[in-house]
Amino acid sequence: MKARVTVMLKTGVLDPQGEAVRHALGSLGFDGVSGVRQGKVIELDLAAGTTEAQVTDMCEKLLANTVIESYAIEMMA
C-alpha cells in the first residue's frame, strides 16, 4: 500500500523559491508564467491496513508545517 502526500505553502505565504523559478522562466523566454508555487511530494510505502487517519497524523506531526503549509493525501493500492 502507498500514499502520496502533496505539501504546499498556504495561500498568502511568501514563496521565494517559486518566485525565483518564475523569474528564471521569464529569463529563458517563457513570459506567459505569472506565478509559481513550489511544494513537495512525499511517497510513503505503508504496511497493509495503514489508514488515511494514520497518514494524516504523520502529516500533522512531521511531514507538513501546518502553520504555513497545507497538504493533500492520496491513498493508493
mmCIF file of the N, C-alpha and C atoms, coordinates in Angstrom:
data_MODEL
# 
_entry.id   MODEL 
# 
loop_
_atom_site.group_PDB 
_atom_site.id 
_atom_site.type_symbol 
_atom_site.label_atom_id 
_atom_site.label_alt_id 
_atom_site.label_comp_id 
_atom_site.label_asym_id 
_atom_site.label_entity_id 
_atom_site.label_seq_id 
_atom_site.pdbx_PDB_ins_code 
_atom_site.Cartn_x 
_atom_site.Cartn_y 
_atom_site.Cartn_z 
_atom_site.occupancy 
_atom_site.B_iso_or_equiv 
_atom_site.pdbx_formal_charge 
_atom_site.auth_seq_id 
_atom_site.auth_comp_id 
_atom_site.auth_asym_id 
_atom_site.auth_atom_id 
_atom_site.pdbx_PDB_model_num 
ATOM 1   N N  . MET A 1 1  ? 0.841  -1.169 0.000   1.00 0.00 ? 1  MET A N  1 
ATOM 2   C CA . MET A 1 1  ? 0.000  0.000  0.000   1.00 0.00 ? 1  MET A CA 1 
ATOM 3   C C  . MET A 1 1  ? 0.890  1.237  0.000   1.00 0.00 ? 1  MET A C  1 
ATOM 4   N N  . LYS A 1 2  ? 0.460  2.271  -0.712  1.00 0.00 ? 2  LYS A N  1 
ATOM 5   C CA . LYS A 1 2  ? 1.216  3.510  -0.804  1.00 0.00 ? 2  LYS A CA 1 
ATOM 6   C C  . LYS A 1 2  ? 0.305  4.691  -0.524  1.00 0.00 ? 2  LYS A C  1 
ATOM 7   N N  . ALA A 1 3  ? 0.930  5.780  -0.132  1.00 0.00 ? 3  ALA A N  1 
ATOM 8   C CA . ALA A 1 3  ? 0.232  7.051  -0.008  1.00 0.00 ? 3  ALA A CA 1 
ATOM 9   C C  . ALA A 1 3  ? 1.126  8.125  -0.612  1.00 0.00 ? 3  ALA A C  1 
ATOM 10  N N  . ARG A 1 4  ? 0.495  9.074  -1.265  1.00 0.00 ? 4  ARG A N  1 
ATOM 11  C CA . ARG A 1 4  ? 1.216  10.230 -1.805  1.00 0.00 ? 4  ARG A CA 1 
ATOM 12  C C  . ARG A 1 4  ? 0.701  11.465 -1.063  1.00 0.00 ? 4  ARG A C  1 
ATOM 13  N N  . VAL A 1 5  ? 1.629  12.195 -0.471  1.00 0.00 ? 5  VAL A N  1 
ATOM 14  C CA . VAL A 1 5  ? 1.292  13.417 0.258   1.00 0.00 ? 5  VAL A CA 1 
ATOM 15  C C  . VAL A 1 5  ? 1.884  14.594 -0.510  1.00 0.00 ? 5  VAL A C  1 
ATOM 16  N N  . THR A 1 6  ? 1.035  15.548 -0.866  1.00 0.00 ? 6  THR A N  1 
ATOM 17  C CA . THR A 1 6  ? 1.478  16.762 -1.538  1.00 0.00 ? 6  THR A CA 1 
ATOM 18  C C  . THR A 1 6  ? 1.400  17.905 -0.537  1.00 0.00 ? 6  THR A C  1 
ATOM 19  N N  . VAL A 1 7  ? 2.523  18.567 -0.326  1.00 0.00 ? 7  VAL A N  1 
ATOM 20  C CA . VAL A 1 7  ? 2.621  19.651 0.651   1.00 0.00 ? 7  VAL A CA 1 
ATOM 21  C C  . VAL A 1 7  ? 2.915  20.949 -0.102  1.00 0.00 ? 7  VAL A C  1 
ATOM 22  N N  . MET A 1 8  ? 2.107  21.974 0.162   1.00 0.00 ? 8  MET A N  1 
ATOM 23  C CA . MET A 1 8  ? 2.278  23.274 -0.490  1.00 0.00 ? 8  MET A CA 1 
ATOM 24  C C  . MET A 1 8  ? 2.176  24.373 0.561   1.00 0.00 ? 8  MET A C  1 
ATOM 25  N N  . LEU A 1 9  ? 2.840  25.487 0.290   1.00 0.00 ? 9  LEU A N  1 
ATOM 26  C CA . LEU A 1 9  ? 2.667  26.646 1.158   1.00 0.00 ? 9  LEU A CA 1 
ATOM 27  C C  . LEU A 1 9  ? 1.235  27.146 1.038   1.00 0.00 ? 9  LEU A C  1 
ATOM 28  N N  . LYS A 1 10 ? 0.677  27.597 2.139   1.00 0.00 ? 10 LYS A N  1 
ATOM 29  C CA . LYS A 1 10 ? -0.682 28.127 2.129   1.00 0.00 ? 10 LYS A CA 1 
ATOM 30  C C  . LYS A 1 10 ? -0.731 29.418 1.317   1.00 0.00 ? 10 LYS A C  1 
ATOM 31  N N  . THR A 1 11 ? -1.911 29.705 0.778   1.00 0.00 ? 11 THR A N  1 
ATOM 32  C CA . THR A 1 11 ? -2.125 30.947 0.054   1.00 0.00 ? 11 THR A CA 1 
ATOM 33  C C  . THR A 1 11 ? -1.804 32.118 0.969   1.00 0.00 ? 11 THR A C  1 
ATOM 34  N N  . GLY A 1 12 ? -1.071 33.075 0.432   1.00 0.00 ? 12 GLY A N  1 
ATOM 35  C CA . GLY A 1 12 ? -0.701 34.243 1.225   1.00 0.00 ? 12 GLY A CA 1 
ATOM 36  C C  . GLY A 1 12 ? 0.669  34.137 1.868   1.00 0.00 ? 12 GLY A C  1 
ATOM 37  N N  . VAL A 1 13 ? 1.244  32.953 1.912   1.00 0.00 ? 13 VAL A N  1 
ATOM 38  C CA . VAL A 1 13 ? 2.587  32.778 2.463   1.00 0.00 ? 13 VAL A CA 1 
ATOM 39  C C  . VAL A 1 13 ? 3.586  33.021 1.336   1.00 0.00 ? 13 VAL A C  1 
ATOM 40  N N  . LEU A 1 14 ? 4.558  33.890 1.563   1.00 0.00 ? 14 LEU A N  1 
ATOM 41  C CA . LEU A 1 14 ? 5.570  34.216 0.578   1.00 0.00 ? 14 LEU A CA 1 
ATOM 42  C C  . LEU A 1 14 ? 6.314  32.954 0.158   1.00 0.00 ? 14 LEU A C  1 
ATOM 43  N N  . ASP A 1 15 ? 6.492  32.777 -1.159  1.00 0.00 ? 15 ASP A N  1 
ATOM 44  C CA . ASP A 1 15 ? 7.175  31.609 -1.703  1.00 0.00 ? 15 ASP A CA 1 
ATOM 45  C C  . ASP A 1 15 ? 8.395  32.076 -2.508  1.00 0.00 ? 15 ASP A C  1 
ATOM 46  N N  . PRO A 1 16 ? 9.529  32.333 -1.842  1.00 0.00 ? 16 PRO A N  1 
ATOM 47  C CA . PRO A 1 16 ? 10.697 32.844 -2.560  1.00 0.00 ? 16 PRO A CA 1 
ATOM 48  C C  . PRO A 1 16 ? 11.245 31.870 -3.606  1.00 0.00 ? 16 PRO A C  1 
ATOM 49  N N  . GLN A 1 17 ? 11.157 30.577 -3.348  1.00 0.00 ? 17 GLN A N  1 
ATOM 50  C CA . GLN A 1 17 ? 11.626 29.608 -4.342  1.00 0.00 ? 17 GLN A CA 1 
ATOM 51  C C  . GLN A 1 17 ? 10.743 29.642 -5.583  1.00 0.00 ? 17 GLN A C  1 
ATOM 52  N N  . GLY A 1 18 ? 9.449  29.713 -5.384  1.00 0.00 ? 18 GLY A N  1 
ATOM 53  C CA . GLY A 1 18 ? 8.532  29.813 -6.509  1.00 0.00 ? 18 GLY A CA 1 
ATOM 54  C C  . GLY A 1 18 ? 8.780  31.073 -7.316  1.00 0.00 ? 18 GLY A C  1 
ATOM 55  N N  . GLU A 1 19 ? 9.029  32.183 -6.623  1.00 0.00 ? 19 GLU A N  1 
ATOM 56  C CA . GLU A 1 19 ? 9.312  33.443 -7.313  1.00 0.00 ? 19 GLU A CA 1 
ATOM 57  C C  . GLU A 1 19 ? 10.612 33.360 -8.098  1.00 0.00 ? 19 GLU A C  1 
ATOM 58  N N  . ALA A 1 20 ? 11.622 32.685 -7.550  1.00 0.00 ? 20 ALA A N  1 
ATOM 59  C CA . ALA A 1 20 ? 12.890 32.510 -8.263  1.00 0.00 ? 20 ALA A CA 1 
ATOM 60  C C  . ALA A 1 20 ? 12.685 31.675 -9.527  1.00 0.00 ? 20 ALA A C  1 
ATOM 61  N N  . VAL A 1 21 ? 11.860 30.644 -9.441  1.00 0.00 ? 21 VAL A N  1 
ATOM 62  C CA . VAL A 1 21 ? 11.564 29.818 -10.623 1.00 0.00 ? 21 VAL A CA 1 
ATOM 63  C C  . VAL A 1 21 ? 10.819 30.651 -11.664 1.00 0.00 ? 21 VAL A C  1 
ATOM 64  N N  . ARG A 1 22 ? 9.829  31.440 -11.225 1.00 0.00 ? 22 ARG A N  1 
ATOM 65  C CA . ARG A 1 22 ? 9.087  32.286 -12.157 1.00 0.00 ? 22 ARG A CA 1 
ATOM 66  C C  . ARG A 1 22 ? 10.024 33.253 -12.872 1.00 0.00 ? 22 ARG A C  1 
ATOM 67  N N  . HIS A 1 23 ? 10.920 33.861 -12.126 1.00 0.00 ? 23 HIS A N  1 
ATOM 68  C CA . HIS A 1 23 ? 11.876 34.805 -12.708 1.00 0.00 ? 23 HIS A CA 1 
ATOM 69  C C  . HIS A 1 23 ? 12.796 34.098 -13.702 1.00 0.00 ? 23 HIS A C  1 
ATOM 70  N N  . ALA A 1 24 ? 13.296 32.923 -13.335 1.00 0.00 ? 24 ALA A N  1 
ATOM 71  C CA . ALA A 1 24 ? 14.182 32.172 -14.229 1.00 0.00 ? 24 ALA A CA 1 
ATOM 72  C C  . ALA A 1 24 ? 13.465 31.772 -15.509 1.00 0.00 ? 24 ALA A C  1 
ATOM 73  N N  . LEU A 1 25 ? 12.213 31.363 -15.396 1.00 0.00 ? 25 LEU A N  1 
ATOM 74  C CA . LEU A 1 25 ? 11.448 31.016 -16.598 1.00 0.00 ? 25 LEU A CA 1 
ATOM 75  C C  . LEU A 1 25 ? 11.310 32.225 -17.515 1.00 0.00 ? 25 LEU A C  1 
ATOM 76  N N  . GLY A 1 26 ? 11.052 33.400 -16.936 1.00 0.00 ? 26 GLY A N  1 
ATOM 77  C CA . GLY A 1 26 ? 10.979 34.623 -17.734 1.00 0.00 ? 26 GLY A CA 1 
ATOM 78  C C  . GLY A 1 26 ? 12.297 34.915 -18.427 1.00 0.00 ? 26 GLY A C  1 
ATOM 79  N N  . SER A 1 27 ? 13.402 34.692 -17.725 1.00 0.00 ? 27 SER A N  1 
ATOM 80  C CA . SER A 1 27 ? 14.732 34.909 -18.307 1.00 0.00 ? 27 SER A CA 1 
ATOM 81  C C  . SER A 1 27 ? 15.009 33.965 -19.470 1.00 0.00 ? 27 SER A C  1 
ATOM 82  N N  . LEU A 1 28 ? 14.374 32.810 -19.451 1.00 0.00 ? 28 LEU A N  1 
ATOM 83  C CA . LEU A 1 28 ? 14.547 31.823 -20.523 1.00 0.00 ? 28 LEU A CA 1 
ATOM 84  C C  . LEU A 1 28 ? 13.553 32.035 -21.670 1.00 0.00 ? 28 LEU A C  1 
ATOM 85  N N  . GLY A 1 29 ? 12.753 33.096 -21.578 1.00 0.00 ? 29 GLY A N  1 
ATOM 86  C CA . GLY A 1 29 ? 11.836 33.408 -22.653 1.00 0.00 ? 29 GLY A CA 1 
ATOM 87  C C  . GLY A 1 29 ? 10.422 32.900 -22.454 1.00 0.00 ? 29 GLY A C  1 
ATOM 88  N N  . PHE A 1 30 ? 10.125 32.328 -21.311 1.00 0.00 ? 30 PHE A N  1 
ATOM 89  C CA . PHE A 1 30 ? 8.772  31.843 -21.013 1.00 0.00 ? 30 PHE A CA 1 
ATOM 90  C C  . PHE A 1 30 ? 8.007  32.957 -20.292 1.00 0.00 ? 30 PHE A C  1 
ATOM 91  N N  . ASP A 1 31 ? 7.568  33.944 -21.062 1.00 0.00 ? 31 ASP A N  1 
ATOM 92  C CA . ASP A 1 31 ? 6.977  35.150 -20.483 1.00 0.00 ? 31 ASP A CA 1 
ATOM 93  C C  . ASP A 1 31 ? 5.536  34.961 -20.022 1.00 0.00 ? 31 ASP A C  1 
ATOM 94  N N  . GLY A 1 32 ? 4.892  33.864 -20.380 1.00 0.00 ? 32 GLY A N  1 
ATOM 95  C CA . GLY A 1 32 ? 3.492  33.669 -20.039 1.00 0.00 ? 32 GLY A CA 1 
ATOM 96  C C  . GLY A 1 32 ? 3.247  33.160 -18.631 1.00 0.00 ? 32 GLY A C  1 
ATOM 97  N N  . VAL A 1 33 ? 4.285  32.984 -17.832 1.00 0.00 ? 33 VAL A N  1 
ATOM 98  C CA . VAL A 1 33 ? 4.119  32.457 -16.471 1.00 0.00 ? 33 VAL A CA 1 
ATOM 99  C C  . VAL A 1 33 ? 4.012  33.630 -15.510 1.00 0.00 ? 33 VAL A C  1 
ATOM 100 N N  . SER A 1 34 ? 2.851  33.783 -14.875 1.00 0.00 ? 34 SER A N  1 
ATOM 101 C CA . SER A 1 34 ? 2.651  34.928 -13.983 1.00 0.00 ? 34 SER A CA 1 
ATOM 102 C C  . SER A 1 34 ? 2.833  34.571 -12.510 1.00 0.00 ? 34 SER A C  1 
ATOM 103 N N  . GLY A 1 35 ? 2.892  33.286 -12.191 1.00 0.00 ? 35 GLY A N  1 
ATOM 104 C CA . GLY A 1 35 ? 3.095  32.884 -10.802 1.00 0.00 ? 35 GLY A CA 1 
ATOM 105 C C  . GLY A 1 35 ? 3.507  31.434 -10.701 1.00 0.00 ? 35 GLY A C  1 
ATOM 106 N N  . VAL A 1 36 ? 4.329  31.141 -9.707  1.00 0.00 ? 36 VAL A N  1 
ATOM 107 C CA . VAL A 1 36 ? 4.774  29.766 -9.442  1.00 0.00 ? 36 VAL A CA 1 
ATOM 108 C C  . VAL A 1 36 ? 4.699  29.528 -7.951  1.00 0.00 ? 36 VAL A C  1 
ATOM 109 N N  . ARG A 1 37 ? 4.118  28.420 -7.545  1.00 0.00 ? 37 ARG A N  1 
ATOM 110 C CA . ARG A 1 37 ? 4.135  27.971 -6.153  1.00 0.00 ? 37 ARG A CA 1 
ATOM 111 C C  . ARG A 1 37 ? 4.883  26.643 -6.150  1.00 0.00 ? 37 ARG A C  1 
ATOM 112 N N  . GLN A 1 38 ? 5.893  26.537 -5.326  1.00 0.00 ? 38 GLN A N  1 
ATOM 113 C CA . GLN A 1 38 ? 6.689  25.322 -5.253  1.00 0.00 ? 38 GLN A CA 1 
ATOM 114 C C  . GLN A 1 38 ? 6.327  24.557 -3.989  1.00 0.00 ? 38 GLN A C  1 
ATOM 115 N N  . GLY A 1 39 ? 6.248  23.243 -4.115  1.00 0.00 ? 39 GLY A N  1 
ATOM 116 C CA . GLY A 1 39 ? 5.936  22.402 -2.967  1.00 0.00 ? 39 GLY A CA 1 
ATOM 117 C C  . GLY A 1 39 ? 6.754  21.131 -2.998  1.00 0.00 ? 39 GLY A C  1 
ATOM 118 N N  . LYS A 1 40 ? 6.260  20.118 -2.319  1.00 0.00 ? 40 LYS A N  1 
ATOM 119 C CA . LYS A 1 40 ? 6.961  18.836 -2.302  1.00 0.00 ? 40 LYS A CA 1 
ATOM 120 C C  . LYS A 1 40 ? 5.944  17.706 -2.337  1.00 0.00 ? 40 LYS A C  1 
ATOM 121 N N  . VAL A 1 41 ? 6.377  16.587 -2.891  1.00 0.00 ? 41 VAL A N  1 
ATOM 122 C CA . VAL A 1 41 ? 5.571  15.369 -2.937  1.00 0.00 ? 41 VAL A CA 1 
ATOM 123 C C  . VAL A 1 41 ? 6.335  14.304 -2.168  1.00 0.00 ? 41 VAL A C  1 
ATOM 124 N N  . ILE A 1 42 ? 5.646  13.653 -1.246  1.00 0.00 ? 42 ILE A N  1 
ATOM 125 C CA . ILE A 1 42 ? 6.241  12.593 -0.418  1.00 0.00 ? 42 ILE A CA 1 
ATOM 126 C C  . ILE A 1 42 ? 5.463  11.316 -0.690  1.00 0.00 ? 42 ILE A C  1 
ATOM 127 N N  . GLU A 1 43 ? 6.152  10.266 -1.135  1.00 0.00 ? 43 GLU A N  1 
ATOM 128 C CA . GLU A 1 43 ? 5.508  8.969  -1.351  1.00 0.00 ? 43 GLU A CA 1 
ATOM 129 C C  . GLU A 1 43 ? 5.906  8.034  -0.222  1.00 0.00 ? 43 GLU A C  1 
ATOM 130 N N  . LEU A 1 44 ? 4.912  7.447  0.398   1.00 0.00 ? 44 LEU A N  1 
ATOM 131 C CA . LEU A 1 44 ? 5.122  6.555  1.537   1.00 0.00 ? 44 LEU A CA 1 
ATOM 132 C C  . LEU A 1 44 ? 4.765  5.127  1.150   1.00 0.00 ? 44 LEU A C  1 
ATOM 133 N N  . ASP A 1 45 ? 5.637  4.171  1.428   1.00 0.00 ? 45 ASP A N  1 
ATOM 134 C CA . ASP A 1 45 ? 5.319  2.750  1.325   1.00 0.00 ? 45 ASP A CA 1 
ATOM 135 C C  . ASP A 1 45 ? 4.826  2.329  2.704   1.00 0.00 ? 45 ASP A C  1 
ATOM 136 N N  . LEU A 1 46 ? 3.591  1.875  2.760   1.00 0.00 ? 46 LEU A N  1 
ATOM 137 C CA . LEU A 1 46 ? 2.931  1.621  4.039   1.00 0.00 ? 46 LEU A CA 1 
ATOM 138 C C  . LEU A 1 46 ? 2.612  0.147  4.236   1.00 0.00 ? 46 LEU A C  1 
ATOM 139 N N  . ALA A 1 47 ? 2.546  -0.269 5.470   1.00 0.00 ? 47 ALA A N  1 
ATOM 140 C CA . ALA A 1 47 ? 2.109  -1.622 5.805   1.00 0.00 ? 47 ALA A CA 1 
ATOM 141 C C  . ALA A 1 47 ? 0.625  -1.752 5.472   1.00 0.00 ? 47 ALA A C  1 
ATOM 142 N N  . ALA A 1 48 ? 0.220  -2.961 5.101   1.00 0.00 ? 48 ALA A N  1 
ATOM 143 C CA . ALA A 1 48 ? -1.197 -3.219 4.821   1.00 0.00 ? 48 ALA A CA 1 
ATOM 144 C C  . ALA A 1 48 ? -2.014 -2.834 6.043   1.00 0.00 ? 48 ALA A C  1 
ATOM 145 N N  . GLY A 1 49 ? -3.141 -2.194 5.794   1.00 0.00 ? 49 GLY A N  1 
ATOM 146 C CA . GLY A 1 49 ? -4.017 -1.815 6.890   1.00 0.00 ? 49 GLY A CA 1 
ATOM 147 C C  . GLY A 1 49 ? -3.776 -0.424 7.447   1.00 0.00 ? 49 GLY A C  1 
ATOM 148 N N  . THR A 1 50 ? -2.722 0.258  6.963   1.00 0.00 ? 50 THR A N  1 
ATOM 149 C CA . THR A 1 50 ? -2.487 1.625  7.413   1.00 0.00 ? 50 THR A CA 1 
ATOM 150 C C  . THR A 1 50 ? -3.638 2.492  6.916   1.00 0.00 ? 50 THR A C  1 
ATOM 151 N N  . THR A 1 51 ? -4.178 3.305  7.782   1.00 0.00 ? 51 THR A N  1 
ATOM 152 C CA . THR A 1 51 ? -5.353 4.109  7.430   1.00 0.00 ? 51 THR A CA 1 
ATOM 153 C C  . THR A 1 51 ? -4.955 5.526  7.015   1.00 0.00 ? 51 THR A C  1 
ATOM 154 N N  . GLU A 1 52 ? -5.885 6.184  6.326   1.00 0.00 ? 52 GLU A N  1 
ATOM 155 C CA . GLU A 1 52 ? -5.664 7.578  5.959   1.00 0.00 ? 52 GLU A CA 1 
ATOM 156 C C  . GLU A 1 52 ? -5.542 8.437  7.206   1.00 0.00 ? 52 GLU A C  1 
ATOM 157 N N  . ALA A 1 53 ? -6.254 8.079  8.256   1.00 0.00 ? 53 ALA A N  1 
ATOM 158 C CA . ALA A 1 53 ? -6.152 8.811  9.517   1.00 0.00 ? 53 ALA A CA 1 
ATOM 159 C C  . ALA A 1 53 ? -4.734 8.744  10.082  1.00 0.00 ? 53 ALA A C  1 
ATOM 160 N N  . GLN A 1 54 ? -4.081 7.601  9.923   1.00 0.00 ? 54 GLN A N  1 
ATOM 161 C CA . GLN A 1 54 ? -2.696 7.477  10.387  1.00 0.00 ? 54 GLN A CA 1 
ATOM 162 C C  . GLN A 1 54 ? -1.759 8.340  9.547   1.00 0.00 ? 54 GLN A C  1 
ATOM 163 N N  . VAL A 1 55 ? -1.998 8.394  8.246   1.00 0.00 ? 55 VAL A N  1 
ATOM 164 C CA . VAL A 1 55 ? -1.183 9.247  7.377   1.00 0.00 ? 55 VAL A CA 1 
ATOM 165 C C  . VAL A 1 55 ? -1.423 10.715 7.725   1.00 0.00 ? 55 VAL A C  1 
ATOM 166 N N  . THR A 1 56 ? -2.662 11.072 8.009   1.00 0.00 ? 56 THR A N  1 
ATOM 167 C CA . THR A 1 56 ? -2.973 12.434 8.449   1.00 0.00 ? 56 THR A CA 1 
ATOM 168 C C  . THR A 1 56 ? -2.184 12.770 9.706   1.00 0.00 ? 56 THR A C  1 
ATOM 169 N N  . ASP A 1 57 ? -2.115 11.850 10.632  1.00 0.00 ? 57 ASP A N  1 
ATOM 170 C CA . ASP A 1 57 ? -1.354 12.051 11.863  1.00 0.00 ? 57 ASP A CA 1 
ATOM 171 C C  . ASP A 1 57 ? 0.125  12.274 11.542  1.00 0.00 ? 57 ASP A C  1 
ATOM 172 N N  . MET A 1 58 ? 0.659  11.513 10.575  1.00 0.00 ? 58 MET A N  1 
ATOM 173 C CA . MET A 1 58 ? 2.056  11.688 10.146  1.00 0.00 ? 58 MET A CA 1 
ATOM 174 C C  . MET A 1 58 ? 2.270  13.100 9.607   1.00 0.00 ? 58 MET A C  1 
ATOM 175 N N  . CYS A 1 59 ? 1.317  13.567 8.821   1.00 0.00 ? 59 CYS A N  1 
ATOM 176 C CA . CYS A 1 59 ? 1.414  14.912 8.239   1.00 0.00 ? 59 CYS A CA 1 
ATOM 177 C C  . CYS A 1 59 ? 1.388  15.970 9.327   1.00 0.00 ? 59 CYS A C  1 
ATOM 178 N N  . GLU A 1 60 ? 0.456  15.823 10.252  1.00 0.00 ? 60 GLU A N  1 
ATOM 179 C CA . GLU A 1 60 ? 0.293  16.808 11.322  1.00 0.00 ? 60 GLU A CA 1 
ATOM 180 C C  . GLU A 1 60 ? 1.510  16.866 12.244  1.00 0.00 ? 60 GLU A C  1 
ATOM 181 N N  . LYS A 1 61 ? 2.167  15.722 12.453  1.00 0.00 ? 61 LYS A N  1 
ATOM 182 C CA . LYS A 1 61 ? 3.273  15.665 13.405  1.00 0.00 ? 61 LYS A CA 1 
ATOM 183 C C  . LYS A 1 61 ? 4.643  15.891 12.780  1.00 0.00 ? 61 LYS A C  1 
ATOM 184 N N  . LEU A 1 62 ? 4.800  15.606 11.455  1.00 0.00 ? 62 LEU A N  1 
ATOM 185 C CA . LEU A 1 62 ? 6.144  15.662 10.882  1.00 0.00 ? 62 LEU A CA 1 
ATOM 186 C C  . LEU A 1 62 ? 6.207  16.174 9.451   1.00 0.00 ? 62 LEU A C  1 
ATOM 187 N N  . LEU A 1 63 ? 5.360  15.678 8.578   1.00 0.00 ? 63 LEU A N  1 
ATOM 188 C CA . LEU A 1 63 ? 5.563  15.893 7.145   1.00 0.00 ? 63 LEU A CA 1 
ATOM 189 C C  . LEU A 1 63 ? 5.223  17.306 6.672   1.00 0.00 ? 63 LEU A C  1 
ATOM 190 N N  . ALA A 1 64 ? 4.338  18.000 7.372   1.00 0.00 ? 64 ALA A N  1 
ATOM 191 C CA . ALA A 1 64 ? 3.953  19.356 6.982   1.00 0.00 ? 64 ALA A CA 1 
ATOM 192 C C  . ALA A 1 64 ? 4.012  20.284 8.183   1.00 0.00 ? 64 ALA A C  1 
ATOM 193 N N  . ASN A 1 65 ? 4.444  21.491 7.945   1.00 0.00 ? 65 ASN A N  1 
ATOM 194 C CA . ASN A 1 65 ? 4.384  22.539 8.964   1.00 0.00 ? 65 ASN A CA 1 
ATOM 195 C C  . ASN A 1 65 ? 3.028  23.199 8.779   1.00 0.00 ? 65 ASN A C  1 
ATOM 196 N N  . THR A 1 66 ? 2.053  22.761 9.541   1.00 0.00 ? 66 THR A N  1 
ATOM 197 C CA . THR A 1 66 ? 0.670  23.170 9.307   1.00 0.00 ? 66 THR A CA 1 
ATOM 198 C C  . THR A 1 66 ? 0.393  24.648 9.613   1.00 0.00 ? 66 THR A C  1 
ATOM 199 N N  . VAL A 1 67 ? 1.355  25.345 10.170  1.00 0.00 ? 67 VAL A N  1 
ATOM 200 C CA . VAL A 1 67 ? 1.194  26.785 10.372  1.00 0.00 ? 67 VAL A CA 1 
ATOM 201 C C  . VAL A 1 67 ? 1.248  27.495 9.016   1.00 0.00 ? 67 VAL A C  1 
ATOM 202 N N  . ILE A 1 68 ? 2.158  27.052 8.135   1.00 0.00 ? 68 ILE A N  1 
ATOM 203 C CA . ILE A 1 68 ? 2.343  27.729 6.853   1.00 0.00 ? 68 ILE A CA 1 
ATOM 204 C C  . ILE A 1 68 ? 2.090  26.832 5.633   1.00 0.00 ? 68 ILE A C  1 
ATOM 205 N N  . GLU A 1 69 ? 1.878  25.532 5.858   1.00 0.00 ? 69 GLU A N  1 
ATOM 206 C CA . GLU A 1 69 ? 1.699  24.608 4.735   1.00 0.00 ? 69 GLU A CA 1 
ATOM 207 C C  . GLU A 1 69 ? 0.365  23.873 4.835   1.00 0.00 ? 69 GLU A C  1 
ATOM 208 N N  . SER A 1 70 ? -0.183 23.554 3.681   1.00 0.00 ? 70 SER A N  1 
ATOM 209 C CA . SER A 1 70 ? -1.340 22.672 3.603   1.00 0.00 ? 70 SER A CA 1 
ATOM 210 C C  . SER A 1 70 ? -0.876 21.373 2.941   1.00 0.00 ? 70 SER A C  1 
ATOM 211 N N  . TYR A 1 71 ? -1.676 20.339 3.081   1.00 0.00 ? 71 TYR A N  1 
ATOM 212 C CA . TYR A 1 71 ? -1.298 19.057 2.483   1.00 0.00 ? 71 TYR A CA 1 
ATOM 213 C C  . TYR A 1 71 ? -2.540 18.342 1.975   1.00 0.00 ? 71 TYR A C  1 
ATOM 214 N N  . ALA A 1 72 ? -2.283 17.460 1.005   1.00 0.00 ? 72 ALA A N  1 
ATOM 215 C CA . ALA A 1 72 ? -3.346 16.603 0.459   1.00 0.00 ? 72 ALA A CA 1 
ATOM 216 C C  . ALA A 1 72 ? -2.803 15.184 0.430   1.00 0.00 ? 72 ALA A C  1 
ATOM 217 N N  . ILE A 1 73 ? -3.652 14.231 0.780   1.00 0.00 ? 73 ILE A N  1 
ATOM 218 C CA . ILE A 1 73 ? -3.267 12.817 0.848   1.00 0.00 ? 73 ILE A CA 1 
ATOM 219 C C  . ILE A 1 73 ? -3.991 12.056 -0.244  1.00 0.00 ? 73 ILE A C  1 
ATOM 220 N N  . GLU A 1 74 ? -3.248 11.237 -0.955  1.00 0.00 ? 74 GLU A N  1 
ATOM 221 C CA . GLU A 1 74 ? -3.832 10.328 -1.947  1.00 0.00 ? 74 GLU A CA 1 
ATOM 222 C C  . GLU A 1 74 ? -3.423 8.900  -1.552  1.00 0.00 ? 74 GLU A C  1 
ATOM 223 N N  . MET A 1 75 ? -4.382 8.098  -1.146  1.00 0.00 ? 75 MET A N  1 
ATOM 224 C CA . MET A 1 75 ? -4.116 6.700  -0.806  1.00 0.00 ? 75 MET A CA 1 
ATOM 225 C C  . MET A 1 75 ? -4.148 5.871  -2.081  1.00 0.00 ? 75 MET A C  1 
ATOM 226 N N  . MET A 1 76 ? -3.143 5.005  -2.270  1.00 0.00 ? 76 MET A N  1 
ATOM 227 C CA . MET A 1 76 ? -3.043 4.178  -3.486  1.00 0.00 ? 76 MET A CA 1 
ATOM 228 C C  . MET A 1 76 ? -2.904 2.714  -3.092  1.00 0.00 ? 76 MET A C  1 
ATOM 229 N N  . ALA A 1 77 ? -3.369 1.852  -3.951  1.00 0.00 ? 77 ALA A N  1 
ATOM 230 C CA . ALA A 1 77 ? -3.272 0.414  -3.660  1.00 0.00 ? 77 ALA A CA 1 
ATOM 231 C C  . ALA A 1 77 ? -1.859 -0.084 -3.814  1.00 0.00 ? 77 ALA A C  1 
# 
